[in-house]
Amino acid sequence: MHGLNHRLRKTWHTCRLFVVLGTLFTMFTAGAAVAAAAPADPAWSVGISADNGNPYVTQYVTITATANRTVTGTPYWISVYEYVGSQYQLIAECGGGTVCRGSVVRNQAASATYKAYVSLKPIGPPPPPGVVAESNPGPPPGGGFPLRVEWGWGTVVVTTTPTTTTVGGPVTVTASVPYDVAPTGATLEVYGNEAGGTTLATCRSGSSCTATVAQPAAGFHHYNGELSRADLFFYLFSQGAYATWSTTGWRTSLSLTHVSSGSATVHATANGDVGSSPYAITIYDEATNQTLASCKAGSTCDATLSTGRSTVDADLVAFVSAPYTGPRYPANIQANSNSVLVHIPGIIA
């Protein structure tokens, strides 16, 4: 009987040891499994960008949606939608990778907004089914849009070459825009600013329009360019460009030497010393209709246009003319320079 009790106690101790060892093994293997498990995938997110937020008309823009991880091997797609008012269109959908791109263009001034999604395959109107991420949460229009692109007509620039010539000599007047006007349906024109604005050239294709003019008598003349679409009641005018026909041989040029917030400085050079002549070198701003400087001696003249906190687009030109400090153009102009167009940002307090 004593031997039986001894064997039972031994068996009980052995079983208890196996139970403890089994528990430790289970705890060890469970811990190892947790340590070896892959980290959970991050939540989906998607961003959106454009390679140009303010293109000219006819200029293509690439819209790019980028997800934080690949949709390859998942049921998800990356998509990009364009919204114009209450209208929409799907411009790109991609079933693999992390990036999805689409190209868009407008032939008239317009704006559009764009939104990207990670979702099940897009079907029908936005939002697509099964959305797991969007570039700006919320339905349109309440959710807003993270990306806006605005196509514009740009600026019409007109130039004269040469700016001063002998009486009867030819001058080329060119109006230009930074794109071909043909797809836009717009008309580009060159016209003289005297006598009600005589049209000198009309162009419906290309990015420039040119006219050649000559004057039979000495004098100063003013030219402009215009971009228009009459059916849209759209008219965009250039700055002024100038040409002088002269018998005295004077010439002048103008260059920008400094621009900063609140001011710009220009430097005019004549082809001789005006000190012994009845003329001065005069610097004038057509945009603000003021004379900035009139230098009666030497062959150079400098002027600074101060704008303070106002942002100004100045249109500067130099003349060899009668001395003058008032508004509008000086009298007895013998030569004019090229125009200098300068954007002067206002001083930020």
C-alpha positions as a LaTeX table, in Angstrom:
\begin{tabular}{lrrr}
\hline
Residue & $x$ (\AA) & $y$ (\AA) & $z$ (\AA) \\
\hline
Met1 & 0.00 & 0.00 & 0.00 \\
His2 & 2.88 & 2.34 & 0.88 \\
Gly3 & 4.48 & 1.62 & $-2.52$ \\
Leu4 & 1.25 & 2.37 & $-4.32$ \\
Asn5 & 0.95 & 5.76 & $-2.60$ \\
His6 & 4.55 & 6.58 & $-3.52$ \\
Arg7 & 3.95 & 5.77 & $-7.17$ \\
Leu8 & 0.74 & 7.86 & $-7.24$ \\
Arg9 & 2.55 & 10.87 & $-5.75$ \\
Lys10 & 5.36 & 10.47 & $-8.29$ \\
Thr11 & 2.88 & 10.27 & $-11.13$ \\
Trp12 & 1.05 & 13.36 & $-9.88$ \\
His13 & 4.29 & 15.39 & $-9.63$ \\
Thr14 & 5.30 & 14.26 & $-13.12$ \\
Cys15 & 1.93 & 15.26 & $-14.59$ \\
Arg16 & 2.10 & 18.63 & $-12.85$ \\
Leu17 & 5.56 & 19.18 & $-14.33$ \\
Phe18 & 4.29 & 18.36 & $-17.82$ \\
Val19 & 1.38 & 20.76 & $-17.36$ \\
Val20 & 3.70 & 23.60 & $-16.27$ \\
Leu21 & 6.11 & 22.89 & $-19.12$ \\
Gly22 & 3.20 & 22.73 & $-21.57$ \\
Thr23 & 1.91 & 26.09 & $-20.36$ \\
Leu24 & 5.32 & 27.67 & $-20.71$ \\
Phe25 & 5.72 & 26.23 & $-24.20$ \\
Thr26 & 2.29 & 27.55 & $-25.19$ \\
Met27 & 3.13 & 31.02 & $-23.85$ \\
Phe28 & 6.50 & 30.99 & $-25.64$ \\
Thr29 & 5.13 & 29.87 & $-28.99$ \\
Ala30 & 2.21 & 32.36 & $-28.78$ \\
Gly31 & 4.62 & 35.21 & $-28.03$ \\
Ala32 & 6.90 & 34.18 & $-30.85$ \\
Ala33 & 3.94 & 34.10 & $-33.24$ \\
Val34 & 2.92 & 37.63 & $-32.24$ \\
Ala35 & 6.49 & 38.86 & $-32.65$ \\
Ala36 & 6.81 & 37.24 & $-36.07$ \\
Ala37 & 3.44 & 38.55 & $-37.41$ \\
Ala38 & 3.69 & 41.24 & $-40.19$ \\
Pro39 & 2.64 & 44.78 & $-39.18$ \\
Ala40 & $-0.89$ & 45.77 & $-40.13$ \\
Asp41 & $-1.27$ & 47.64 & $-43.44$ \\
Pro42 & $-1.68$ & 51.41 & $-42.98$ \\
Ala43 & $-5.01$ & 53.02 & $-43.68$ \\
Trp44 & $-5.48$ & 54.06 & $-47.30$ \\
Ser45 & $-4.83$ & 57.67 & $-48.29$ \\
Val46 & $-4.55$ & 59.48 & $-51.62$ \\
Gly47 & $-3.24$ & 62.89 & $-52.68$ \\
Ile48 & $-3.72$ & 64.89 & $-55.87$ \\
Ser49 & $-1.63$ & 67.48 & $-57.74$ \\
Ala50 & $-1.37$ & 69.35 & $-61.06$ \\
Asp51 & 1.80 & 70.22 & $-62.95$ \\
Asn52 & 0.33 & 73.66 & $-63.70$ \\
Gly53 & $-2.43$ & 75.37 & $-61.78$ \\
Asn54 & $-2.73$ & 78.42 & $-64.07$ \\
Pro55 & $-2.18$ & 77.31 & $-67.67$ \\
Tyr56 & $-2.91$ & 79.27 & $-70.79$ \\
Val57 & $-5.81$ & 78.20 & $-72.97$ \\
Thr58 & $-4.86$ & 75.24 & $-75.24$ \\
Gln59 & $-2.22$ & 74.14 & $-72.71$ \\
Tyr60 & $-2.45$ & 70.56 & $-71.42$ \\
Val61 & $-2.27$ & 69.94 & $-67.67$ \\
Thr62 & $-1.38$ & 66.60 & $-66.08$ \\
Ile63 & $-3.40$ & 65.69 & $-62.99$ \\
Thr64 & $-1.67$ & 63.12 & $-60.75$ \\
Ala65 & $-3.25$ & 61.04 & $-57.97$ \\
Thr66 & $-0.84$ & 59.24 & $-55.63$ \\
Ala67 & $-1.93$ & 56.57 & $-53.12$ \\
Asn68 & 0.12 & 55.71 & $-50.06$ \\
Arg69 & 0.42 & 52.07 & $-51.16$ \\
Thr70 & $-0.07$ & 50.05 & $-54.29$ \\
Val71 & $-3.48$ & 48.88 & $-55.40$ \\
Thr72 & $-1.87$ & 45.97 & $-57.27$ \\
Gly73 & $-3.19$ & 42.70 & $-55.87$ \\
Thr74 & $-6.10$ & 44.41 & $-54.14$ \\
Pro75 & $-9.69$ & 44.94 & $-55.25$ \\
Tyr76 & $-9.08$ & 48.70 & $-55.36$ \\
Trp77 & $-8.51$ & 51.27 & $-58.10$ \\
Ile78 & $-7.13$ & 54.81 & $-58.11$ \\
Ser79 & $-9.35$ & 57.26 & $-60.00$ \\
Val80 & $-9.43$ & 60.99 & $-60.80$ \\
Tyr81 & $-12.62$ & 62.95 & $-61.46$ \\
Glu82 & $-13.04$ & 66.41 & $-62.93$ \\
Tyr83 & $-15.87$ & 68.66 & $-61.77$ \\
Val84 & $-17.14$ & 71.75 & $-63.62$ \\
Gly85 & $-20.16$ & 73.08 & $-61.77$ \\
Ser86 & $-22.57$ & 70.16 & $-61.47$ \\
Gln87 & $-20.93$ & 68.30 & $-64.37$ \\
Tyr88 & $-18.25$ & 65.66 & $-63.91$ \\
Gln89 & $-16.12$ & 63.27 & $-65.89$ \\
Leu90 & $-13.74$ & 60.45 & $-65.05$ \\
Ile91 & $-10.35$ & 61.46 & $-66.49$ \\
Ala92 & $-8.20$ & 58.57 & $-65.20$ \\
Glu93 & $-8.58$ & 55.14 & $-63.57$ \\
Cys94 & $-5.74$ & 52.78 & $-62.70$ \\
Gly95 & $-5.97$ & 49.24 & $-61.35$ \\
Gly96 & $-2.28$ & 48.88 & $-60.43$ \\
Gly97 & 0.56 & 50.79 & $-58.79$ \\
Thr98 & 0.44 & 53.85 & $-56.59$ \\
Val99 & 0.14 & 56.61 & $-59.22$ \\
Cys100 & $-2.64$ & 57.47 & $-61.68$ \\
Arg101 & $-2.44$ & 60.34 & $-64.21$ \\
Gly102 & $-4.77$ & 62.06 & $-66.66$ \\
Ser103 & $-4.36$ & 65.04 & $-69.02$ \\
Val104 & $-6.89$ & 67.85 & $-69.45$ \\
Val105 & $-7.09$ & 70.96 & $-71.62$ \\
Arg106 & $-9.38$ & 73.92 & $-72.34$ \\
Asn107 & $-9.52$ & 76.07 & $-75.46$ \\
Gln108 & $-11.28$ & 78.92 & $-73.69$ \\
Ala109 & $-10.81$ & 80.54 & $-70.32$ \\
Ala110 & $-12.30$ & 78.16 & $-67.75$ \\
Ser111 & $-11.74$ & 76.59 & $-64.37$ \\
Ala112 & $-12.23$ & 73.06 & $-63.07$ \\
Thr113 & $-11.70$ & 71.16 & $-59.83$ \\
Tyr114 & $-10.33$ & 67.67 & $-59.36$ \\
Lys115 & $-10.68$ & 64.90 & $-56.81$ \\
Ala116 & $-8.98$ & 61.52 & $-56.42$ \\
Tyr117 & $-10.32$ & 58.30 & $-54.89$ \\
Val118 & $-9.13$ & 54.84 & $-53.88$ \\
Ser119 & $-12.15$ & 52.59 & $-54.31$ \\
Leu120 & $-13.58$ & 49.59 & $-56.06$ \\
Lys121 & $-13.59$ & 49.91 & $-59.85$ \\
Pro122 & $-15.28$ & 53.22 & $-60.77$ \\
Ile123 & $-18.77$ & 52.80 & $-62.20$ \\
Gly124 & $-21.18$ & 55.64 & $-62.90$ \\
Pro125 & $-21.15$ & 59.03 & $-61.21$ \\
Pro126 & $-18.82$ & 59.88 & $-58.33$ \\
Pro127 & $-18.16$ & 58.93 & $-55.69$ \\
Pro128 & $-17.17$ & 55.48 & $-56.98$ \\
Pro129 & $-18.26$ & 52.38 & $-55.01$ \\
Gly130 & $-16.37$ & 51.14 & $-51.99$ \\
Val131 & $-14.33$ & 54.28 & $-51.32$ \\
Val132 & $-11.51$ & 53.69 & $-48.82$ \\
Ala133 & $-9.73$ & 57.03 & $-49.40$ \\
Glu134 & $-10.38$ & 60.35 & $-51.12$ \\
Ser135 & $-8.19$ & 63.39 & $-51.65$ \\
Asn136 & $-10.58$ & 65.63 & $-49.74$ \\
Pro137 & $-13.26$ & 63.96 & $-47.64$ \\
Gly138 & $-16.88$ & 64.79 & $-48.28$ \\
Pro139 & $-19.17$ & 64.84 & $-51.30$ \\
Pro140 & $-19.21$ & 67.80 & $-53.70$ \\
Pro141 & $-19.82$ & 70.59 & $-53.18$ \\
Gly142 & $-19.79$ & 70.44 & $-49.38$ \\
Gly143 & $-16.52$ & 68.54 & $-49.15$ \\
Gly144 & $-14.73$ & 71.10 & $-51.25$ \\
Phe145 & $-11.92$ & 70.16 & $-53.61$ \\
Pro146 & $-8.21$ & 70.05 & $-52.92$ \\
Leu147 & $-7.19$ & 71.00 & $-56.44$ \\
Arg148 & $-8.32$ & 73.77 & $-58.78$ \\
Val149 & $-6.96$ & 74.57 & $-62.26$ \\
Glu150 & $-7.75$ & 77.80 & $-64.11$ \\
Trp151 & $-7.07$ & 78.29 & $-67.81$ \\
Gly152 & $-6.54$ & 81.92 & $-68.85$ \\
Trp153 & $-6.06$ & 83.92 & $-72.03$ \\
Gly154 & $-2.72$ & 85.25 & $-70.87$ \\
Thr155 & $-1.40$ & 88.62 & $-71.98$ \\
Val156 & $-1.24$ & 90.23 & $-75.41$ \\
Val157 & 2.19 & 91.80 & $-75.99$ \\
Val158 & 2.88 & 94.23 & $-78.83$ \\
Thr159 & 6.32 & 95.30 & $-80.02$ \\
Thr160 & 7.77 & 97.60 & $-82.67$ \\
Thr161 & 11.01 & 96.96 & $-84.60$ \\
Pro162 & 12.82 & 99.27 & $-84.90$ \\
Thr163 & 11.39 & 101.65 & $-82.33$ \\
Thr164 & 12.80 & 104.68 & $-84.14$ \\
Thr165 & 13.62 & 105.05 & $-87.82$ \\
Thr166 & 14.02 & 107.62 & $-90.58$ \\
Val167 & 11.03 & 109.17 & $-92.26$ \\
Gly168 & 9.49 & 106.69 & $-94.69$ \\
Gly169 & 11.33 & 103.71 & $-93.19$ \\
Pro170 & 9.47 & 100.48 & $-92.37$ \\
Val171 & 8.53 & 99.47 & $-88.83$ \\
Thr172 & 7.27 & 95.98 & $-87.98$ \\
Val173 & 4.48 & 95.91 & $-85.39$ \\
Thr174 & 3.86 & 92.49 & $-83.84$ \\
Ala175 & 1.13 & 91.39 & $-81.43$ \\
Ser176 & 1.68 & 88.02 & $-79.76$ \\
Val177 & 0.19 & 85.60 & $-77.25$ \\
Pro178 & 1.84 & 82.48 & $-75.78$ \\
Tyr179 & $-0.24$ & 79.96 & $-77.77$ \\
Asp180 & $-1.78$ & 79.26 & $-81.16$ \\
Val181 & $-5.10$ & 81.11 & $-81.36$ \\
Ala182 & $-6.59$ & 78.73 & $-83.97$ \\
Pro183 & $-8.07$ & 76.18 & $-81.49$ \\
Thr184 & $-9.53$ & 78.96 & $-79.37$ \\
Gly185 & $-11.63$ & 80.58 & $-82.09$ \\
Ala186 & $-10.18$ & 83.96 & $-81.08$ \\
Thr187 & $-8.84$ & 86.66 & $-83.39$ \\
Leu188 & $-5.52$ & 88.43 & $-82.88$ \\
Glu189 & $-5.22$ & 91.94 & $-84.32$ \\
Val190 & $-2.72$ & 94.76 & $-84.67$ \\
Tyr191 & $-4.04$ & 98.29 & $-84.90$ \\
Gly192 & $-2.86$ & 101.87 & $-84.80$ \\
Asn193 & $-4.05$ & 103.89 & $-81.87$ \\
Glu194 & $-4.66$ & 107.09 & $-83.81$ \\
Ala195 & $-7.79$ & 108.06 & $-85.74$ \\
Gly196 & $-10.09$ & 105.67 & $-83.89$ \\
Gly197 & $-7.78$ & 102.67 & $-84.07$ \\
Thr198 & $-7.16$ & 101.55 & $-87.64$ \\
Thr199 & $-6.83$ & 97.77 & $-87.97$ \\
Leu200 & $-3.49$ & 96.93 & $-89.58$ \\
Ala201 & $-3.53$ & 93.11 & $-89.45$ \\
Thr202 & $-5.96$ & 90.34 & $-88.47$ \\
Cys203 & $-4.86$ & 86.76 & $-87.69$ \\
Arg204 & $-6.92$ & 83.69 & $-86.74$ \\
Ser205 & $-4.06$ & 81.20 & $-86.39$ \\
Gly206 & $-0.58$ & 81.21 & $-84.96$ \\
Ser207 & 0.72 & 82.92 & $-81.85$ \\
Ser208 & 1.63 & 86.26 & $-83.45$ \\
Cys209 & 0.22 & 88.78 & $-85.89$ \\
Thr210 & 2.41 & 91.25 & $-87.79$ \\
Ala211 & 1.94 & 94.43 & $-89.75$ \\
Thr212 & 4.54 & 96.60 & $-91.48$ \\
Val213 & 3.95 & 100.33 & $-91.37$ \\
Ala214 & 5.73 & 103.43 & $-92.67$ \\
Gln215 & 5.05 & 107.11 & $-92.11$ \\
Pro216 & 5.73 & 109.80 & $-94.71$ \\
Ala217 & 6.42 & 112.52 & $-92.16$ \\
Ala218 & 8.29 & 112.86 & $-88.89$ \\
Gly219 & 6.20 & 111.99 & $-85.86$ \\
Phe220 & 5.45 & 109.70 & $-82.93$ \\
His221 & 2.90 & 106.89 & $-83.31$ \\
His222 & 1.21 & 104.48 & $-80.91$ \\
Tyr223 & 0.21 & 100.84 & $-81.65$ \\
Asn224 & $-1.73$ & 98.14 & $-79.83$ \\
Gly225 & $-2.72$ & 94.52 & $-80.10$ \\
Glu226 & $-6.06$ & 92.91 & $-79.32$ \\
Leu227 & $-7.28$ & 89.35 & $-78.76$ \\
Ser228 & $-11.02$ & 88.92 & $-79.11$ \\
Arg229 & $-13.97$ & 86.58 & $-79.44$ \\
Ala230 & $-16.96$ & 88.70 & $-80.29$ \\
Asp231 & $-19.41$ & 85.83 & $-79.77$ \\
Leu232 & $-18.25$ & 85.60 & $-76.15$ \\
Phe233 & $-18.04$ & 89.38 & $-75.72$ \\
Phe234 & $-14.39$ & 88.84 & $-74.91$ \\
Tyr235 & $-11.77$ & 91.51 & $-75.66$ \\
Leu236 & $-8.21$ & 91.57 & $-74.32$ \\
Phe237 & $-5.95$ & 94.52 & $-75.13$ \\
Ser238 & $-2.19$ & 94.83 & $-75.07$ \\
Gln239 & $-0.03$ & 97.52 & $-73.56$ \\
Gly240 & 1.05 & 100.26 & $-75.94$ \\
Ala241 & 4.05 & 100.07 & $-78.26$ \\
Tyr242 & 5.58 & 103.08 & $-79.94$ \\
Ala243 & 7.41 & 104.07 & $-83.08$ \\
Thr244 & 8.99 & 107.37 & $-84.03$ \\
Trp245 & 9.87 & 108.55 & $-87.53$ \\
Ser246 & 12.55 & 111.22 & $-87.22$ \\
Thr247 & 15.04 & 113.27 & $-89.24$ \\
Thr248 & 17.37 & 114.20 & $-86.36$ \\
Gly249 & 19.07 & 110.82 & $-85.84$ \\
Trp250 & 18.38 & 110.43 & $-82.12$ \\
Arg251 & 17.95 & 106.93 & $-80.66$ \\
Thr252 & 17.30 & 105.67 & $-77.12$ \\
Ser253 & 16.86 & 102.39 & $-75.25$ \\
Leu254 & 15.50 & 101.41 & $-71.84$ \\
Ser255 & 16.43 & 98.58 & $-69.46$ \\
Leu256 & 15.21 & 97.39 & $-66.08$ \\
Thr257 & 17.97 & 97.55 & $-63.47$ \\
His258 & 16.13 & 96.69 & $-60.26$ \\
Val259 & 12.73 & 95.53 & $-59.04$ \\
Ser260 & 11.61 & 94.73 & $-55.51$ \\
Ser261 & 8.51 & 95.03 & $-53.38$ \\
Gly262 & 7.31 & 98.60 & $-53.70$ \\
Ser263 & 9.67 & 99.90 & $-56.40$ \\
Ala264 & 11.38 & 99.42 & $-59.75$ \\
Thr265 & 14.32 & 101.26 & $-61.32$ \\
Val266 & 15.02 & 101.67 & $-65.03$ \\
His267 & 17.99 & 103.05 & $-66.97$ \\
Ala268 & 17.65 & 104.95 & $-70.27$ \\
Thr269 & 20.50 & 105.49 & $-72.70$ \\
Ala270 & 20.58 & 107.88 & $-75.66$ \\
Asn271 & 23.03 & 107.80 & $-78.55$ \\
Gly272 & 24.42 & 111.22 & $-77.62$ \\
Asp273 & 24.64 & 113.90 & $-74.95$ \\
Val274 & 21.41 & 115.86 & $-74.87$ \\
Gly275 & 23.02 & 118.69 & $-72.91$ \\
Ser276 & 23.84 & 120.81 & $-75.96$ \\
Ser277 & 20.50 & 120.07 & $-77.64$ \\
Pro278 & 16.97 & 121.32 & $-77.04$ \\
Tyr279 & 16.00 & 117.82 & $-75.93$ \\
Ala280 & 15.93 & 115.75 & $-72.75$ \\
Ile281 & 15.82 & 112.03 & $-71.98$ \\
Thr282 & 12.37 & 111.46 & $-70.54$ \\
Ile283 & 11.11 & 108.29 & $-68.82$ \\
Tyr284 & 7.36 & 107.82 & $-68.80$ \\
Asp285 & 4.94 & 105.23 & $-67.35$ \\
Glu286 & 1.86 & 104.75 & $-69.50$ \\
Ala287 & 0.14 & 102.57 & $-66.89$ \\
Thr288 & 0.09 & 105.34 & $-64.28$ \\
Asn289 & 0.18 & 108.22 & $-66.79$ \\
Gln290 & 3.14 & 109.99 & $-65.21$ \\
Thr291 & 6.60 & 111.19 & $-66.13$ \\
Leu292 & 9.18 & 109.60 & $-63.84$ \\
Ala293 & 12.25 & 111.57 & $-64.93$ \\
Ser294 & 13.41 & 114.12 & $-67.48$ \\
Cys295 & 17.19 & 114.46 & $-67.72$ \\
Lys296 & 18.49 & 117.54 & $-69.59$ \\
Ala297 & 22.20 & 116.64 & $-69.58$ \\
Gly298 & 24.26 & 113.58 & $-70.44$ \\
Ser299 & 23.37 & 110.49 & $-72.41$ \\
Thr300 & 21.74 & 108.47 & $-69.62$ \\
Cys301 & 18.79 & 108.87 & $-67.27$ \\
Asp302 & 17.56 & 106.77 & $-64.35$ \\
Ala303 & 14.13 & 106.67 & $-62.76$ \\
Thr304 & 12.53 & 104.84 & $-59.86$ \\
Leu305 & 8.83 & 104.12 & $-59.71$ \\
Ser306 & 7.70 & 103.77 & $-56.09$ \\
Thr307 & 4.40 & 101.99 & $-55.51$ \\
Gly308 & 4.36 & 101.43 & $-51.74$ \\
Arg309 & 1.87 & 98.77 & $-50.74$ \\
Ser310 & 0.13 & 98.77 & $-54.11$ \\
Thr311 & 0.88 & 96.07 & $-56.67$ \\
Val312 & 1.45 & 97.72 & $-60.06$ \\
Asp313 & 2.06 & 96.49 & $-63.60$ \\
Ala314 & 4.10 & 99.32 & $-65.07$ \\
Asp315 & 4.54 & 100.07 & $-68.79$ \\
Leu316 & 7.70 & 102.15 & $-69.07$ \\
Val317 & 9.22 & 103.86 & $-72.10$ \\
Ala318 & 11.99 & 106.41 & $-72.69$ \\
Phe319 & 11.93 & 109.34 & $-75.13$ \\
Val320 & 14.34 & 111.86 & $-76.52$ \\
Ser321 & 11.98 & 114.81 & $-76.46$ \\
Ala322 & 11.38 & 118.31 & $-75.21$ \\
Pro323 & 11.98 & 118.48 & $-71.44$ \\
Tyr324 & 8.79 & 117.48 & $-69.68$ \\
Thr325 & 7.51 & 116.60 & $-66.20$ \\
Gly326 & 3.75 & 116.49 & $-66.65$ \\
Pro327 & 1.25 & 113.75 & $-67.47$ \\
Arg328 & 0.80 & 112.15 & $-70.88$ \\
Tyr329 & 3.54 & 112.12 & $-73.52$ \\
Pro330 & 6.17 & 114.84 & $-73.84$ \\
Ala331 & 6.22 & 117.15 & $-76.85$ \\
Asn332 & 8.58 & 117.13 & $-79.83$ \\
Ile333 & 9.52 & 113.45 & $-79.57$ \\
Gln334 & 12.61 & 112.61 & $-81.63$ \\
Ala335 & 13.04 & 108.97 & $-80.56$ \\
Asn336 & 11.41 & 106.39 & $-78.33$ \\
Ser337 & 12.79 & 103.26 & $-76.72$ \\
Asn338 & 11.47 & 99.76 & $-76.38$ \\
Ser339 & 8.75 & 99.29 & $-73.77$ \\
Val340 & 9.66 & 97.73 & $-70.44$ \\
Leu341 & 6.80 & 95.88 & $-68.77$ \\
Val342 & 7.43 & 95.21 & $-65.09$ \\
His343 & 5.31 & 93.71 & $-62.34$ \\
Ile344 & 5.99 & 95.46 & $-59.03$ \\
Pro345 & 4.59 & 93.65 & $-55.96$ \\
Gly346 & 3.37 & 95.82 & $-53.14$ \\
Ile347 & 5.19 & 96.12 & $-49.85$ \\
Ile348 & 3.79 & 93.71 & $-47.27$ \\
Ala349 & 3.47 & 95.46 & $-43.91$ \\
\hline
\end{tabular}
